[in-house]
Amino acid sequence: MRDQEAILSSFLEKADNDDRLLPSHVSLFTALYYLLRKTGSKNTVKISRKKLMPLAKIHSISTYHRCISDLTAFNYIIYQPSYDHYLGSMVTFPT
């Protein structure tokens, strides 16, 4: 549980000074963090766009992909796409 709390604290500290982040980025990160907490995993969660978009209140597929790409490029997450909707993609939160 403490590791998960550190993930959120670290994100909020970094996001506070990151002018590149939009509300959609924060919303998506929050949804990812929620899924991590729900699964009880330490720092990796299996995701699907179909479940994440409504949870993050993102309605556009292009916005979703831009936010995932940006969060990866900005080193907030490590995204490993699977391209198989049965397997799901993986997101790891760097420690």
C-alpha positions as CSV (number, residue, x, y, z in Angstrom):
1,M,0.0,0.0,0.0
2,R,2.8,2.4,0.8
3,D,4.4,1.9,-2.6
4,Q,1.1,2.8,-4.2
5,E,0.8,6.0,-2.1
6,A,4.4,6.9,-3.2
7,I,3.3,6.6,-6.8
8,L,0.5,9.1,-6.4
9,S,2.6,11.5,-4.3
10,S,5.4,11.5,-6.8
11,F,3.1,12.1,-9.7
12,L,1.4,15.1,-7.9
13,E,4.8,16.6,-7.0
14,K,6.1,16.4,-10.6
15,A,2.7,17.4,-12.2
16,D,2.5,20.5,-10.1
17,N,5.5,22.0,-12.0
18,D,4.8,20.4,-15.4
19,D,3.1,22.8,-17.8
20,R,2.9,20.1,-20.5
21,L,0.2,18.3,-18.6
22,L,-3.5,18.9,-19.4
23,P,-6.5,17.9,-17.4
24,S,-6.9,14.8,-19.7
25,H,-3.4,13.7,-18.7
26,V,-4.2,14.0,-15.0
27,S,-7.5,12.2,-15.5
28,L,-5.9,9.3,-17.3
29,F,-3.1,9.0,-14.7
30,T,-5.7,9.0,-12.0
31,A,-7.7,6.3,-13.7
32,L,-4.5,4.2,-14.1
33,Y,-3.7,4.7,-10.4
34,Y,-7.2,3.7,-9.5
35,L,-6.9,0.4,-11.4
36,L,-3.5,-0.2,-9.7
37,R,-5.1,0.2,-6.3
38,K,-8.1,-1.9,-7.3
39,T,-5.9,-4.8,-8.3
40,G,-3.6,-4.5,-5.3
41,S,-0.5,-4.8,-7.5
42,K,2.7,-3.0,-6.4
43,N,3.4,-1.0,-9.6
44,T,2.1,-2.8,-12.7
45,V,-1.5,-2.9,-14.0
46,K,-3.1,-4.6,-17.1
47,I,-5.2,-2.1,-19.0
48,S,-7.6,-1.8,-21.9
49,R,-8.6,1.3,-23.7
50,K,-12.2,0.3,-23.6
51,K,-12.2,0.3,-19.8
52,L,-9.9,3.3,-19.2
53,M,-11.5,5.8,-21.5
54,P,-14.9,6.0,-19.6
55,L,-13.1,5.8,-16.2
56,A,-10.9,8.8,-17.2
57,K,-13.8,10.6,-18.8
58,I,-12.0,10.7,-22.1
59,H,-14.3,10.5,-25.2
60,S,-11.8,10.7,-28.0
61,I,-9.6,7.8,-29.0
62,S,-7.0,10.2,-30.3
63,T,-6.9,12.1,-27.0
64,Y,-6.5,8.8,-25.2
65,H,-3.6,7.8,-27.4
66,R,-2.0,11.2,-27.1
67,C,-2.2,11.2,-23.3
68,I,-0.8,7.6,-23.0
69,S,2.1,8.6,-25.4
70,D,2.7,11.8,-23.5
71,L,2.7,10.2,-20.1
72,T,5.2,7.7,-21.4
73,A,7.4,10.3,-23.0
74,F,7.3,12.4,-19.9
75,N,8.4,9.4,-17.8
76,Y,5.2,9.2,-15.7
77,I,4.5,5.7,-16.8
78,I,6.0,2.8,-18.8
79,Y,3.5,1.7,-21.4
80,Q,3.8,-1.8,-23.0
81,P,1.2,-2.2,-25.7
82,S,0.1,-5.7,-26.6
83,Y,-2.0,-5.0,-29.7
84,D,-4.2,-7.9,-28.6
85,H,-7.4,-6.9,-26.9
86,Y,-7.7,-10.2,-25.2
87,L,-4.3,-9.9,-23.5
88,G,-4.5,-6.2,-22.7
89,S,-1.6,-3.8,-22.5
90,M,0.6,-3.2,-19.4
91,V,1.4,0.0,-17.5
92,T,4.2,0.1,-15.0
93,F,4.7,3.1,-12.7
94,P,8.4,3.9,-12.4
95,T,9.8,3.9,-8.9
